[in-house]
Amino acid sequence: MKKIFLVTALTCLITAGSFAQKKAEAAELNCFNKWSVKFEERGAEEVKDGPYTDVIITFRQGSKADCYSGKADVKDGKLLNFYITLDDGSYDKVLKVWKNNSEKDVEIINGISRTMITVHSELINVIWPNKLKPKKAAPKRAPEPADD
């Protein structure tokens, strides 16, 4: 009887641990992390000065992230202003209360802006998806030997 109880308890613990691990992995794969990994793997073209209407604006707090389409202005290689695209095609400027002037002189490194932090500990980045370098071609596999 003790063995049956022990096996059942152990099975429950392993199953619960498996679900917890899957949930933790899913929490890590938010929209910002997915883009960040792509840019880290492939690199990005330089973001030149000018207006961009094809950016992604990410808002993160803890493991949760929300990503929105938007536009951004770049001058002297730094992010000036950025806006979220609304359903009607208009734009809404992102206005926050920033911690430690984190919105000043925001550099763009490898297609992603430096992280800006609000007084509510919200992390914000702007991503230039069209600056992502193309995926490199995979090596071509050699044929297997033929049975002659």
N, C-alpha and C positions, 0 to 999 in steps of 0.2 A: 504494500500500500504506500509506503514511504517513497519507494522508487517511482511509482506512477505519479505521485504528487510532485516529486522533484523534477521529473522529466517534463511534466506539464508546465510547471513554473519556469523552467529553463527555456522551453519553447516560447512561452509568452514573452519573456524578457528579450529573447533574440528577435522575435517578430516586432516588438515595440521599438527596439533599437534600430531595426531596419527601416521602419516607417519614419522615425525621427531623423535618420541620416538622409533619407530621400527628401524629406521636407526641408532640411537645412540646405541641401544641394539646390533645390528649387528656389529657395530664398536668395541664394547667391547669384542666380542667373537672371538678374533683372536687366532691363533694357540698356542701362548705362554700362553694366559689366560686359554685356555681349558686344557692344560697340567698342569698348575699351580693349577687349581681347583682340578684335579684328585689327584695330589700329596698331596694337603692339606687335602682332604677327607680320603685318604687311607694310606698315609705315604709311606716311602721307606726303603728298606734295605740299609745298609751301603755300600758306594762306596769305595771299597778297592783299594790299589795301583795297578797300572798296566795299560796296553793299553786297550782301549775300541774302538771297531769298530761299535758300535751300538748306538751312541749318536745323539741327535738332537741339532742343534745350532740355536738359535733364534736371530734375529736382529730386534730391535724395534725402532721406532721413532714416537712419538705422539701415536695415536691409531692404527697405522699400524704396522703389524708384518710379517716377513718372516721367515719360518722355513726350515732348510736344514738338510739332513742326513750328518753324519760326524764321525770322530774318535777323541779321546782325550787321553791324557796321564795324569795319576794321580800318584803323589808321595807325601808321608807323609800326605795323606788326602787332598791334594791341587791340583788344576788344573794346569798343567804345560804348555802344548801346545794343540791346537785343530785345526782340519782341516775339510774342507768341502769336501764331496765326489762329484766328478765330474761324468758326464754321462758315461765316458769311464772306470770308476772304480778306477781312480787315485785320489789322494788327493791334495788339495791346502791349504797350511797353512794360517790361518787367521792372517793377519798382519794389524794392525791398529795403529794409533797414539792415545795413551791412555791419558785420563785426570787423573791427580793426582795419577799416577801409579796404577790405578784400576785393572790392569791385574796381579799385584803382589800378592802372597799369597792368591789366590782365594779359599776360603773354599767351600766345597760342603755340603749343608744342605738339608736334606730330599730329596735327589735325584736331586737337582738343584743347579748349581753353584751360588755363589754370583754374583750380577749384575756388569758387567764391563761397563765403560762409555768411549766413544771416545771423542775426542776434538770437534766433530761435534754433540755431544749429542745423539749419537746412543747408545742404551742399548743392551748389548749382554749377553746371558746366555747359558750355556750348560746343557742339560737335559739327564738323564740316564733313558729312558723309561722302560728298562728291570729290573730296581730296584724297580719299582712301586709294592707295596704290592697287593696281589689279593683282589678282591672285596669280602667283607664279605657277608656271606649268609644272606638273608632276613628272618625275623621271619615267621614261618609257621602259617597261619591263621586257626583258629578253625572252624569246620563245623557249618553251620547254623542248628537250631533245625528242626527236621523233623515233618511233619504234620501227627501224628498217631491217 
